[in-house]
């Protein structure tokens, strides 16, 4: 019984780790502006909140 529990534990750990890595890679590939937005808005002090992608700002949509 403990063997099965340890297997499930390691499997969940591996799945969680790969899921986090895949999410980070997908986030960097698909939404690079989300990661660059704090630095970009800090540099360009003129458009801090007006360039939000949700409101049709600097986004690709």
N, C-alpha and C positions, 0 to 999 in steps of 0.2 A: 504493500500500500504506500509506504513512504517512497519507494522507487518511482511509482507513478506520479506522486505529488512533486518530486524533484524534477521529473521530466516535464511536467506541465509548467513548473516554475521557470525552468530554463527556456522552454519554448516561448513562454509569455515575455521573458526578458529579451530574447532574440527578436521577437516580433515587434516589441515596443521600440527597440533600438533601430531596427531597419525601418520602421514606420517613421520615426523621427528623422532619420537621415534622408529618407525618400521625400518627406515633407519639406525639409530644408532645401534639398536639391530642386524640387519642383517650385518651391517659392522663389529661389534665386533665378530659376530659368524663366518662369512665367510672369512673376511680379517683381522685377528688379526695382521698380520705382517705390514699392512699399518699403524696401530696405534702405533706399537712398533718400527717402523723403525727409527724415529728421536732419541729416547733414545738409541736404540741398536747401531746405527752408531756413536753416541756420545761416547758410551763406547768403542766399538771396533774401534779404530782410524785407524786400518790397512785397513779395507774394508768399506770405506765410500760410494763410488758410484759404486764400482765393483760388489757389491752384490745386484744389482737392480733386482727385480722379472721380470721386463719387458725384461731384457736381459738374463734371465735364470740363475739368481743368487741363492739366498737362498729360492726362491719360491717353492711351491709344484708342479708346472707344469713342 
